[in-house]
Amino acid sequence: MQSSTGLFISFEGIDGSGKSTQARRLAEALRAEGHDVDLTREPGGSEGAEQIRALVLEGDPDRWSPETEILLFTAARRDHVEKRIRPALEAGRIVISDRFADSTRMYQGQSRGNLRAQVDGLHEMMIGLEPDLTFLIDMEPDLGLARAKGRQGSEERFEDFGEGLQRQMRTGFLELAAAHPERFIVIDGARPPDVVAADVLDRARERIASAGLRARAETP
């Protein structure tokens, strides 16, 4: 099921690629142009999902098996979609999410457990929603990992798996983008952030215009 009145945009990429920054900057730019934007994130975005976020992003890398992670991420996403994403789309808003189901397809479905069939089956059964547009912020894994570790935050469980996982992730994301060109736009994230943000905004404007969404300041 796709959004019927609003527009659902997701950002994907390896850890440290700058996708969170670019998601925030796009939301700010579109709001400045008069659009009604809901910026959210995964895992998280709703009260229940935020509680699950702490479970999956903190602690020892071996805290959960890939199979358990699939169930936890799916539960968080179901709550997020029910409580926040779908209501915003039905109200005609632009929803921008820092990660969505593609991250689970990569982290648990391909790179850590070879469980893609299980991920896709659960997604179809329990979620049934894909973004209208996905920006893949692409970057060399060594640079992304250095950036991610440099934040020195508490949510570094996946970064602690090391560069090997990030390389698998990057390859998987690029393959996913090639398989779904109607949805994905690959953005070179190694450029200065202002250049990346301008590129993202231009491409987002094109999709918003094609979807027929108007800013509040415009007249019908």
KAKA-V497230 format. One record per residue. RES is the residue in three letters. PHI is phi as a letter, one per 40 degrees, with the letter a starting at -180 (* if undefined). PSI is psi as a letter, one per 30 degrees, with the letter a starting at -180 (999 if undefined). D_CENTER is the distance of its C-alpha to the mean C-alpha in Angstrom with 2 decimals. Layout:
# KAKA-V497230
<<RES:PHI:PSI:D_CENTER> <RES:PHI:PSI:D_CENTER>>
This chain:
# KAKA-V497230
<<MET:*:k:17.45> <GLN:c:l:15.90> <SER:c:k:16.05> <SER:b:e:19.71> <THR:b:e:20.27> <GLY:c:a:17.19> <LEU:b:k:14.25> <PHE:b:j:10.65> <ILE:b:k:8.26> <SER:b:l:4.52> <PHE:b:k:3.92> <GLU:b:l:4.34> <GLY:i:l:7.68> <ILE:c:l:10.31> <ASP:c:k:11.31> <GLY:g:g:13.02> <SER:c:f:11.78> <GLY:g:g:11.53> <LYS:c:e:7.98> <SER:c:e:8.53> <THR:c:e:11.87> <GLN:c:e:11.03> <ALA:c:e:8.80> <ARG:c:e:11.88> <ARG:c:e:14.32> <LEU:c:e:13.29> <ALA:d:e:13.62> <GLU:c:e:16.91> <ALA:c:e:18.19> <LEU:c:e:17.70> <ARG:c:e:19.31> <ALA:c:f:22.12> <GLU:c:g:22.70> <GLY:h:g:23.21> <HIS:c:l:20.12> <ASP:c:j:19.12> <VAL:b:k:15.52> <ASP:b:j:13.63> <LEU:c:k:11.02> <THR:a:a:9.27> <ARG:a:l:7.04> <GLU:b:k:6.76> <PRO:c:k:9.21> <GLY:h:a:11.18> <GLY:g:f:11.59> <SER:b:l:14.98> <GLU:d:e:18.07> <GLY:c:e:18.14> <ALA:c:e:14.54> <GLU:c:e:15.10> <GLN:c:e:18.20> <ILE:c:e:16.55> <ARG:d:e:14.11> <ALA:c:e:17.31> <LEU:c:e:18.55> <VAL:c:f:15.88> <LEU:b:f:15.05> <GLU:b:l:18.67> <GLY:h:a:21.83> <ASP:c:k:23.18> <PRO:d:e:21.09> <ASP:c:g:23.30> <ARG:c:e:22.94> <TRP:b:k:21.35> <SER:c:l:21.76> <PRO:d:e:18.92> <GLU:c:e:20.38> <THR:c:e:20.30> <GLU:c:e:16.70> <ILE:d:e:15.79> <LEU:c:e:17.82> <LEU:c:e:16.47> <PHE:c:e:12.76> <THR:c:e:13.97> <ALA:c:e:16.18> <ALA:c:e:13.65> <ARG:c:e:11.43> <ARG:d:e:14.77> <ASP:c:e:15.83> <HIS:c:e:12.75> <VAL:c:e:13.22> <GLU:c:e:16.96> <LYS:c:f:17.34> <ARG:b:e:14.93> <ILE:c:e:12.75> <ARG:c:e:15.66> <PRO:d:e:18.31> <ALA:c:e:16.62> <LEU:c:e:16.27> <GLU:c:f:19.83> <ALA:c:g:20.98> <GLY:g:g:19.91> <ARG:c:l:17.27> <ILE:c:j:14.29> <VAL:b:k:11.15> <ILE:b:j:8.33> <SER:b:k:5.32> <ASP:c:j:3.94> <ARG:g:k:1.60> <PHE:a:b:4.14> <ALA:c:f:7.32> <ASP:c:e:7.11> <SER:c:e:6.76> <THR:c:e:9.77> <ARG:d:e:11.41> <MET:c:e:11.56> <TYR:c:e:12.35> <GLN:c:e:14.66> <GLY:c:e:15.40> <GLN:b:e:16.45> <SER:c:f:16.67> <ARG:b:f:18.21> <GLY:b:f:20.00> <ASN:f:h:20.37> <LEU:b:h:19.40> <ARG:d:e:17.37> <ALA:c:e:19.93> <GLN:c:e:19.57> <VAL:c:e:15.77> <ASP:c:e:16.21> <GLY:c:e:19.24> <LEU:c:e:17.78> <HIS:c:e:14.86> <GLU:c:e:17.55> <MET:c:e:19.84> <MET:b:f:17.88> <ILE:b:d:14.79> <GLY:g:g:15.82> <LEU:b:k:13.10> <GLU:b:l:10.87> <PRO:c:l:9.20> <ASP:c:e:12.07> <LEU:a:k:10.44> <THR:b:k:7.63> <PHE:c:j:8.25> <LEU:c:j:8.57> <ILE:c:j:10.09> <ASP:c:k:12.86> <MET:a:l:15.28> <GLU:c:k:18.14> <PRO:d:e:17.41> <ASP:c:e:20.43> <LEU:c:e:19.47> <GLY:c:e:15.91> <LEU:c:e:17.42> <ALA:c:e:20.19> <ARG:c:e:18.00> <ALA:c:e:16.06> <LYS:c:f:19.44> <GLY:c:f:21.00> <ARG:c:f:19.17> <GLN:f:h:21.35> <GLY:c:a:19.38> <SER:c:f:19.72> <GLU:c:i:16.23> <GLU:b:g:16.99> <ARG:d:e:17.56> <PHE:c:e:15.36> <GLU:c:e:16.56> <ASP:c:f:20.01> <PHE:c:f:19.83> <GLY:g:l:20.56> <GLU:c:e:20.13> <GLY:d:e:20.89> <LEU:c:e:17.71> <GLN:c:e:15.71> <ARG:c:e:17.85> <GLN:c:e:17.25> <MET:c:e:13.49> <ARG:c:e:13.94> <THR:d:e:16.43> <GLY:c:e:14.45> <PHE:c:e:11.46> <LEU:c:e:14.24> <GLU:c:e:16.09> <LEU:c:e:13.37> <ALA:c:e:13.08> <ALA:c:e:16.88> <ALA:c:f:17.16> <HIS:b:i:15.21> <PRO:c:f:16.33> <GLU:c:f:16.53> <ARG:b:e:12.79> <PHE:c:k:11.55> <ILE:b:k:12.75> <VAL:c:k:13.11> <ILE:b:k:13.76> <ASP:c:j:16.13> <GLY:c:f:14.76> <ALA:c:f:18.23> <ARG:c:l:19.83> <PRO:d:k:20.63> <PRO:d:e:17.86> <ASP:c:e:19.93> <VAL:c:e:20.18> <VAL:c:e:16.48> <ALA:c:e:15.97> <ALA:c:e:18.85> <ASP:c:e:17.62> <VAL:c:e:14.23> <LEU:c:e:16.34> <ASP:d:e:18.86> <ARG:c:e:16.62> <ALA:c:e:14.95> <ARG:d:e:18.56> <GLU:c:e:19.63> <ARG:c:e:17.25> <ILE:c:e:18.11> <ALA:c:e:21.74> <SER:c:f:21.67> <ALA:c:f:20.26> <GLY:g:g:23.20> <LEU:c:k:21.52> <ARG:b:k:23.89> <ALA:c:l:23.64> <ARG:c:f:25.86> <ALA:c:f:28.32> <GLU:c:l:29.05> <THR:b:k:31.83> <PRO:c:999:31.71>>
